[in-house]
Amino acid sequence: MKRCRMVFSGSGGQGVITAAIVLAEAAVLQENKIAVQTQAYGAAARGGATRSDVIISEEVINFPKVIQPNVLVCLTQEAYNKFYTIIRPGGLLITDSRYVTLHTKVDARQCELPLYRTVMDEIGKPIVFNICMLGAVIGLTGLVQADSIMRTLETRIPPDFLDMNRKALELGLALAKE
Amino acid sequence: MSRAVKFVQGNEACVEGALYAQLDFFAGYPITPSTEVAEHLAKRLPQKGGKFIQMEDEIASMCAIIGASLTGHKVMTATSGPGFSLMQEALGYAIMAEIPAVIVNVQRGGPSTGIPTHVSQGDVNQARWGTHGDHSIVALTASNHQDVFTMTVEAFNIAETYRTPVVLLFDEVVGHMRERLEIPEPGELHLVERLRTAVKQGVDYHPYLPREDGRLPMSDFGDVHRYNVTGLAHDMWGFPSDNPGVVHGLLRHLVDKIENNVNQMAHYKEFYTEDAETMLISYGSAARSALHVVEHLRGKGERVGLLELQTLWPFPKSVVRERCSQAKYTVVVEMNMGQICQAVQSAVDLPETVFLANRIDGAFITPTDIRKLLRVIQGRGV
């Protein structure tokens, strides 16, 4: 894909913005791609539905925001209700099956994944929910390599937490395969 | 050795540029959307032996950097609209007392506290005329992180060359967005050092006596020379004067040193301007949307071009006039009610061919917004 536009949405504290930054940074610093990341600030960042936009491209990115995402991730019902209509026809909608009930069919590939439940069953710590989501995103899209994500995480988080993150990433990749 | 590559926010790109330009004193009061400038400098400056001070407010911040600059440091502060308002009086003092300083304003919606987390370009005229009295000012801007870095270095260079405060007018979108930044190698970009006087200790030093080339050598305040610094009109010694000849000479000098060097300070980028029938003029984050439109319409064979301004003040009048002379329509894309549009209208031969494509609601102007307005301007309807 020449240009992939993504919107990660959820609620404050779920780590969707961090996930977006990690993905974009991995694309730029590990794979020498072009990427831009922006996010909604303000009231949305303090409760409500938070949102971060990422564009990964082979060409220069001028307009940095996403209007119609190829990939839309919704980790809460509120985020889904707010954003599901913006998905690009033929895109990919990823939702968490514990938090989101789909109420209509959109013209997109819909992937309801038990991300949260799997993280809680296998790891027991909700803090890596976002990295599991990232695993599913790269598993379904092939945008960047899992190794690139791990190398990016190595520069951002303490060594003691790396194994937990690696496991969460692998769980996400496995869910994407299924 | 290859250049270091980072994936950072625009505010961090500004920090990297300032450190490259050898910033060694920052005083500020954090405010959205400029906070990351202070945040990163709080960490980085002490590591390099520089000083970071969080002041009680923006008035004090501006005054602190003025004092530090006089003692020989390269200085900067960073703020947004409300803080920039508070800095105006001391900004005028820095102009009057000819003190090199860089003031970053990451613009948000105004007036007053406005919409703190949303984008705007509403402070363009405040940068020009925010402080009272006849004066000139330098204000630079950028639309991407590499240019944020370069323009920040340029701001320090201009501040030192002309002994004047320089405003960096960024905006929320550029400030918060993350993208790639390559840090140039040391020596790759030219740095202007402080011009210090050759006058020895015990010999009369005139702090406000320009050399033949117009530059004024400085003496670190508190070092070997005693001299006066004031916001009052002053003579070559720095002492207050109400002599009409002295006052006239001072004001002319303050304005002429900027306005006579418009071309040296004019930074801009051109995209498809040679044969453009419709010329877009934009700057800052809005120029990204404008360029998106230009690339798109060129693909359809429309003769559209973009002149992206990086120097807003002093306004590069002759560049704008020349580039727009062949255009049927000139369309200024900005996120305010036409602050640069007015400057463009007064620069071109046919002001009635200049139109405004803007957005003022805190939302980032999109290519669709611009395309719709273009069609209306061209008489083709939405």
Interface residues (C-beta under 8 A of the other chain):
Chain A: I21 A24 E25 V28 L29 I34 A35 V36 Q37 T38 Q39 Y41 G42 A45 I61 N62 F63 P64 K65 I67
Chain B: V5 K6 F7 T32 P33 I115 P116 T117 H118 E172 V173 H176 M177 R178 E179 R180 S285 R288 S289 L291 H292 E295 F364 T366 P367 T368
